Amino acid sequence: MAKTPEGKVQLEIMQYLRKQGHLFWRFSPETYNARLGIHVKHEYIPSGLPDIMLLHPGDTKQFPAPCMVGLECKTTKGKPSAQQLLMQRRFNLVNHEYHIVRNVQEVKDLGL
């Protein structure tokens, strides 16, 4: 995972989240199919889901109620896709959080 610049950002953020004791997981819409020798996108997983999903108990000023927090990791030059921006709006419509983050400090600034 950490072979790409974006993968390095994800790894640093996940290491930070683990140290903070958060319940989170990394999301991947594809699985490697060894029989076919290719990565295959899961049929029922929508495009635009964030890289990291986190369950927050909702006991802070920034997160007063329990919610799901999505973290889409980008490099300093990376830009979210149209599907990611749409998914961000969908998360917000159901009172959950979706943030584009570029480093650990941005995650800290969110209050995580």
C-alpha positions as CSV (number, residue, x, y, z in Angstrom):
1,M,0.0,0.0,0.0
2,A,2.7,2.5,0.9
3,K,4.4,2.1,-2.5
4,T,2.7,5.2,-3.9
5,P,2.9,8.8,-2.5
6,E,-0.8,8.5,-1.6
7,G,-0.3,5.2,0.0
8,K,2.4,6.7,2.3
9,V,-0.1,9.4,3.3
10,Q,-2.7,6.7,4.1
11,L,-0.2,4.7,6.1
12,E,0.9,7.7,8.2
13,I,-2.7,8.6,9.0
14,M,-3.6,5.0,9.9
15,Q,-0.6,4.8,12.2
16,Y,-1.7,8.0,13.9
17,L,-5.3,6.8,14.2
18,R,-4.2,3.5,15.7
19,K,-2.1,5.3,18.4
20,Q,-5.2,7.4,19.2
21,G,-7.3,4.2,19.7
22,H,-9.8,4.9,17.0
23,L,-11.9,2.1,15.4
24,F,-11.2,2.4,11.7
25,W,-10.5,0.4,8.6
26,R,-9.0,1.0,5.2
27,F,-11.3,0.6,2.4
28,S,-10.5,-0.9,-1.0
29,P,-13.1,-1.3,-3.7
30,E,-11.0,-3.9,-5.5
31,T,-9.7,-7.4,-4.7
32,Y,-6.9,-9.2,-6.5
33,N,-8.3,-12.3,-8.3
34,A,-5.3,-14.7,-8.5
35,R,-7.1,-17.0,-10.9
36,L,-7.6,-14.1,-13.4
37,G,-4.4,-12.3,-12.4
38,I,-6.1,-8.9,-12.2
39,H,-7.7,-6.6,-9.7
40,V,-11.5,-6.8,-9.8
41,K,-13.9,-4.0,-8.6
42,H,-16.6,-5.2,-6.3
43,E,-20.0,-4.9,-8.0
44,Y,-22.0,-3.5,-5.1
45,I,-19.5,-1.0,-3.8
46,P,-20.1,2.5,-5.1
47,S,-17.4,4.7,-6.5
48,G,-16.1,7.5,-4.4
49,L,-16.0,5.9,-1.0
50,P,-13.2,7.3,1.2
51,D,-9.9,5.4,1.7
52,I,-10.3,5.2,5.5
53,M,-13.6,4.7,7.4
54,L,-13.7,5.6,11.1
55,L,-16.5,5.1,13.7
56,H,-16.5,8.1,16.1
57,P,-18.4,7.8,19.4
58,G,-19.5,11.4,19.2
59,D,-18.3,12.8,22.5
60,T,-16.4,15.9,21.3
61,K,-17.1,19.4,20.3
62,Q,-16.3,18.6,16.6
63,F,-18.3,15.4,16.7
64,P,-21.1,15.8,19.3
65,A,-23.1,12.8,18.0
66,P,-21.9,9.3,17.0
67,C,-21.0,9.3,13.3
68,M,-19.0,7.7,10.6
69,V,-16.1,9.7,9.4
70,G,-14.6,9.1,5.9
71,L,-11.1,10.2,5.2
72,E,-10.1,10.4,1.6
73,C,-6.3,10.7,1.5
74,K,-4.6,12.8,-1.2
75,T,-1.1,14.1,-1.8
76,T,-0.5,17.8,-1.8
77,K,-1.2,17.8,-5.6
78,G,-4.0,15.3,-5.6
79,K,-7.5,16.3,-6.3
80,P,-10.8,14.5,-5.4
81,S,-12.7,12.9,-8.3
82,A,-16.2,13.8,-9.2
83,Q,-17.4,10.6,-7.6
84,Q,-15.6,11.4,-4.4
85,L,-17.1,14.9,-4.2
86,L,-20.6,13.3,-4.8
87,M,-20.0,10.8,-2.1
88,Q,-18.9,13.6,0.3
89,R,-22.3,15.3,-0.3
90,R,-24.1,12.0,0.3
91,F,-22.3,11.5,3.6
92,N,-23.2,15.0,4.6
93,L,-26.8,14.5,3.7
94,V,-27.1,11.7,6.3
95,N,-25.2,13.6,9.0
96,H,-21.9,11.8,8.6
97,E,-18.5,13.2,7.8
98,Y,-16.3,12.9,4.7
99,H,-13.0,14.8,4.6
100,I,-10.2,15.2,2.1
101,V,-7.0,15.0,4.1
102,R,-3.4,15.3,2.9
103,N,-1.4,14.6,6.1
104,V,-1.7,13.7,9.8
105,Q,-1.9,17.3,10.9
106,E,-5.1,17.8,8.9
107,V,-6.5,14.7,10.7
108,K,-5.5,16.3,14.0
109,D,-7.1,19.5,13.0
110,L,-10.4,17.7,12.5
111,G,-10.2,16.7,16.2
112,L,-9.4,13.1,15.6
